[in-house]
Amino acid sequence: MACRFTTGTIRVEPDRRHVTLPRLGTIRTHESTRKLERRIAGGSARILSATVRFERGRWFVSFQVEVERAERTPARPDVAVGVDLGVKCLAVLADSRGEIRHVLNPAHYDTALKALKRLSRRVSRRHGLDRRTGQTPSKRWLKANAERNRVHHQVANLRTDALHKLTTAISAEYGTVVVEDLNVAGMLRNRRLARKIADAGFGEIRRQLTYKTGWNGGQVHVADRWFPSSKTCCGCGAVKAKLPLHARAFCCDVCGLVMDRDANAACNLAALVTASTTGTGVAGDRGAKAPKPRGADQKTRVTLPSRMAGAGRAGGATLPRQRQAEARDRHQDTATLTLR
């Protein structure tokens, strides 16, 4: 539910506690508007439109503002950082100077899961809305459902606040940020990790880093989706054939390096930018040996269905041998193109 105003009286009042909107008049705001009002009074900002929406049990008003921003520079513009996202640690940061930091996952949803289960049982015992029979919800159901939604809204607000603080700190400190092109939709198909992955907000982290680094004068590099950041040794560049998910430590069989799996992946991501410019020969270097694609160690076999091999038609009569061979050749060509 939202409504956008582009014409009429749209202004922020000087008392910094009220806004004036078309057809709605002057409305008091819960939060102070001092930052926006200070810019408007100084002539460095101009309001273009206002959008009123109902979200998470509250009414919000957002302004589209044209702002004159001063040029910003990160605190360390010459340092590149690799950001490896995970479930246990929300992000592992490894910069080009060898510093590694772990950001623990607050797991707001798991913390509130016990309360949500209790409130959901309470809602299920009330008489709720049923559109098939036309049953209207009872007042006790509405009260219990509002209490459960309040917890959901609190979890969403805490998650949004944590992600904004993380991405703001990264974009304000580093000049180059390297992230992975994660297939979040495919990761959510894992029924054992889907809840934790959705609670972490991988896609939102990448979206915020993209526009915040632009504000601060930095840049974002997205690693290829099939780049083996976890399987590559950050010391010698050797690539492991297999590295199961339960193995949380990376042990190199060539140089003997032993370190945390996520920290090794973050170091490889940071080396992607430095290697492309300096040619260090580490993971991601243009002159380095390319790793094997996924599944390269397995032999590819094409199995033809029995109906294509020699099955007959509906009446029991079999196809001539020439037509069977043509059908087999057509199927093999299609399979080969699909595998490529």
C-alpha positions in Angstrom: 0.0 0.0 0.0 1.7 3.2 -1.2 0.9 6.6 -2.7 3.3 9.0 -4.4 3.0 12.8 -4.6 4.8 14.7 -7.3 2.9 18.0 -7.2 1.4 20.2 -4.6 2.7 21.3 -1.3 5.6 19.1 -0.2 7.8 20.5 2.5 9.6 19.8 5.7 8.6 22.2 8.5 11.3 24.2 10.3 10.4 22.7 13.7 11.9 19.4 12.3 9.0 17.4 13.6 6.3 17.9 11.0 6.0 17.4 7.2 3.3 18.8 4.9 1.9 16.7 2.1 -0.8 17.2 -0.5 -4.4 16.3 0.6 -3.0 15.0 4.0 -1.9 18.3 5.4 0.7 18.7 8.2 1.6 15.4 9.9 3.9 14.8 12.9 6.8 12.5 12.3 8.2 10.0 14.8 11.8 10.7 13.8 13.5 14.1 13.6 14.0 15.5 10.1 16.9 17.8 11.1 19.3 16.4 8.5 16.9 16.9 5.6 15.7 20.3 6.9 19.3 21.5 7.4 20.2 20.7 3.7 17.0 22.3 2.4 17.5 25.5 4.4 21.1 25.6 3.2 20.1 25.3 -0.4 22.0 22.0 -1.0 18.9 19.9 -1.4 15.6 20.0 -3.3 12.5 17.7 -2.8 11.3 16.2 -6.0 8.5 13.8 -4.7 7.2 12.1 -1.6 5.9 8.5 -1.2 3.7 7.4 1.7 3.5 3.7 2.3 2.3 1.3 5.0 4.9 -1.3 5.9 5.7 -3.5 8.9 2.7 -2.1 10.8 3.7 1.5 10.5 3.3 4.4 8.1 6.4 5.8 6.4 7.1 8.8 4.2 10.1 8.9 2.0 11.3 11.9 0.0 13.1 11.8 -3.4 15.6 14.5 -3.0 18.2 16.1 -5.4 21.3 16.6 -3.3 24.6 18.3 -3.9 27.1 15.9 -2.5 30.8 16.7 -1.9 33.3 14.2 -3.3 34.1 11.5 -0.8 37.1 9.2 -0.7 37.4 6.0 1.4 39.7 5.9 4.4 42.0 3.5 2.5 41.5 4.1 -1.2 44.4 2.0 -2.3 43.4 -1.2 -0.4 41.2 -3.9 -1.9 39.1 -6.1 0.3 37.5 -9.5 -0.4 34.1 -10.2 1.2 33.2 -13.8 1.7 29.6 -14.2 2.9 28.5 -17.2 5.0 26.1 -18.4 7.6 28.1 -18.8 10.8 30.1 -15.7 10.0 28.0 -13.2 8.1 31.1 -11.8 6.4 34.8 -12.5 6.4 36.9 -9.5 5.3 40.4 -10.0 4.0 42.2 -7.0 2.5 45.3 -6.9 0.2 47.5 -6.1 3.2 46.8 -9.4 4.9 44.3 -8.2 7.6 41.5 -10.6 8.2 38.3 -9.8 10.2 35.3 -11.9 11.0 31.8 -10.4 11.3 29.5 -12.8 13.2 26.0 -13.5 12.0 23.6 -11.9 14.5 20.9 -14.5 13.4 18.0 -12.3 14.5 15.3 -14.7 13.2 16.8 -17.7 15.1 16.8 -15.6 18.2 13.1 -14.8 17.9 12.1 -18.3 16.6 11.0 -19.5 20.0 8.7 -16.6 20.6 7.4 -16.8 17.1 6.4 -20.5 17.6 4.6 -19.7 20.8 2.7 -16.8 19.2 1.9 -18.9 16.1 0.3 -21.6 18.3 -1.7 -18.9 20.0 -3.0 -17.6 16.6 -3.9 -21.1 15.4 -6.2 -21.6 18.4 -8.2 -18.5 17.6 -11.0 -18.2 14.9 -9.3 -16.6 12.0 -10.3 -15.4 8.6 -11.6 -18.0 6.2 -12.5 -16.8 2.7 -14.0 -20.1 1.6 -16.7 -20.1 4.2 -16.9 -16.3 4.7 -15.8 -16.5 8.4 -14.6 -13.2 9.8 -11.7 -13.2 12.2 -12.4 -12.8 15.9 -11.0 -9.9 18.0 -8.9 -12.3 19.9 -7.4 -13.6 16.6 -6.7 -10.1 15.4 -5.0 -9.3 18.7 -2.8 -12.4 18.7 -1.9 -11.9 15.0 -0.9 -8.3 15.6 1.4 -9.5 18.4 3.0 -12.1 16.2 3.5 -9.6 13.4 5.1 -7.2 15.8 7.9 -9.8 16.4 8.3 -10.3 12.6 8.6 -6.5 12.1 11.2 -6.3 14.9 13.3 -9.0 13.3 13.1 -7.3 9.9 14.1 -4.0 11.4 17.1 -5.5 13.3 18.3 -7.2 10.1 18.0 -4.1 8.0 19.9 -2.1 10.6 22.7 -4.6 10.9 23.2 -4.9 7.1 23.3 -1.1 6.7 25.9 -0.7 9.4 28.0 -3.5 7.8 27.9 -2.2 4.3 28.4 1.4 5.3 31.6 0.5 7.3 33.0 -1.5 4.4 32.3 1.1 1.7 33.6 4.0 3.9 37.0 2.2 4.6 38.0 0.4 1.4 38.5 1.7 -2.1 37.9 -1.6 -3.9 35.4 -4.2 -2.7 35.4 -7.7 -4.3 32.2 -9.8 -3.8 31.0 -13.2 -5.2 28.2 -13.6 -7.7 26.2 -16.0 -5.5 23.3 -18.0 -6.8 21.1 -17.2 -3.8 18.0 -18.6 -5.4 19.7 -21.9 -5.9 21.2 -21.9 -2.3 17.7 -21.5 -0.9 16.7 -24.9 -2.3 18.8 -26.4 0.4 16.1 -27.2 3.0 18.7 -27.4 5.8 20.2 -24.0 5.3 17.4 -22.1 3.6 16.2 -20.3 6.8 19.7 -19.2 7.8 20.6 -18.0 4.2 17.4 -16.0 3.9 18.0 -14.5 7.3 21.5 -13.4 6.4 20.4 -11.4 3.3 23.2 -12.1 0.9 21.5 -10.3 -2.0 20.8 -7.2 0.1 24.5 -7.0 1.1 25.6 -6.9 -2.5 23.0 -4.4 -3.5 23.9 -2.0 -0.7 27.6 -2.4 -1.4 27.1 -1.6 -5.1 25.6 1.9 -4.6 27.4 2.8 -1.3 30.8 2.3 -2.8 29.8 4.6 -5.7 28.8 7.3 -3.2 32.1 7.1 -1.4 34.2 7.1 -4.6 35.1 3.4 -4.5 34.3 0.5 -6.9 32.9 -3.0 -6.7 34.2 -6.0 -8.5 32.1 -9.1 -8.9 34.0 -12.4 -9.1 32.8 -15.0 -11.6 30.2 -17.3 -10.3 32.3 -20.4 -11.0 35.6 -19.0 -9.6 36.7 -21.6 -7.0 37.5 -19.2 -4.2 37.2 -21.8 -1.4 39.1 -24.5 -3.3 42.0 -22.3 -4.3 45.1 -22.0 -2.0 45.8 -18.3 -1.3 49.5 -19.1 -0.8 50.5 -21.1 -3.9 47.4 -21.0 -6.1 46.8 -24.7 -6.2 43.2 -25.8 -6.7 41.6 -28.7 -4.9 39.5 -31.1 -6.8 36.9 -31.4 -4.0 36.2 -29.5 -0.8 33.0 -30.6 1.0 30.9 -28.1 2.9 31.5 -29.7 6.3 35.3 -29.1 6.0 35.7 -25.7 7.6 39.5 -25.7 7.4 41.4 -25.5 4.1 44.5 -27.7 4.0 46.7 -27.3 0.9 48.3 -30.5 -0.4 51.0 -28.6 -2.2 52.4 -26.0 0.2 50.9 -27.3 3.5 48.9 -24.1 4.2 46.2 -24.6 6.9 43.7 -21.8 7.6 40.0 -21.1 7.9 38.0 -21.9 4.8 36.2 -18.6 4.7 39.3 -16.6 5.4 41.1 -18.4 2.5 38.2 -17.6 0.2 38.2 -13.9 1.2 42.0 -13.7 0.5 41.5 -15.2 -3.0 38.7 -12.6 -3.7 41.0 -9.8 -2.6 43.8 -11.2 -4.8 41.6 -11.1 -7.9 42.0 -7.3 -8.2 45.7 -7.1 -7.2 46.6 -10.0 -9.4 44.9 -8.5 -12.5 47.0 -5.3 -12.1 50.3 -6.6 -10.8 50.4 -10.2 -12.1 51.5 -12.0 -8.9 50.6 -15.5 -10.1 48.2 -16.1 -7.2 44.6 -17.0 -7.6 42.9 -14.9 -10.3 46.1 -13.9 -12.1 45.7 -13.7 -15.9 48.8 -15.8 -16.4 47.9 -18.4 -13.8 46.8 -21.8 -14.8 43.0 -22.0 -15.1 41.3 -24.4 -12.8 39.3 -27.3 -14.0 35.6 -26.6 -14.5 33.1 -28.2 -12.2 32.6 -31.9 -12.9 35.7 -32.1 -15.1 37.0 -35.1 -13.2 33.9 -37.1 -13.9 33.4 -38.9 -17.2 30.3 -37.8 -19.2 28.1 -40.5 -20.4 25.1 -40.2 -22.6 22.4 -42.8 -22.1 19.7 -43.1 -24.7 16.2 -44.0 -23.6 15.0 -47.5 -24.5 12.1 -46.0 -26.6 14.6 -44.2 -28.8 17.0 -47.2 -29.1 14.6 -49.7 -30.5 11.1 -49.1 -29.3 8.2 -49.7 -31.6 5.2 -47.7 -32.4 1.8 -47.9 -30.8 0.7 -50.8 -32.9 3.6 -52.9 -32.0 5.4 -52.4 -35.4 9.0 -51.5 -35.2 10.7 -48.6 -37.1 13.0 -49.5 -40.0 16.7 -49.6 -39.2 17.5 -46.5 -41.2 14.8 -44.5 -39.3 16.1 -45.9 -36.0 19.6 -44.8 -36.9 18.5 -41.3 -37.9 16.5 -40.9 -34.7 19.5 -42.1 -32.7 21.8 -39.6 -34.5 19.4 -36.8 -33.9 19.2 -37.6 -30.2 23.0 -37.8 -29.8 23.5 -34.4 -31.5 21.0 -32.8 -29.2 22.6 -34.3 -26.1 26.0 -33.1 -27.2 24.8 -29.6 -27.7 23.2 -29.7 -24.3 26.3 -30.9 -22.5 28.4 -28.2 -24.1 
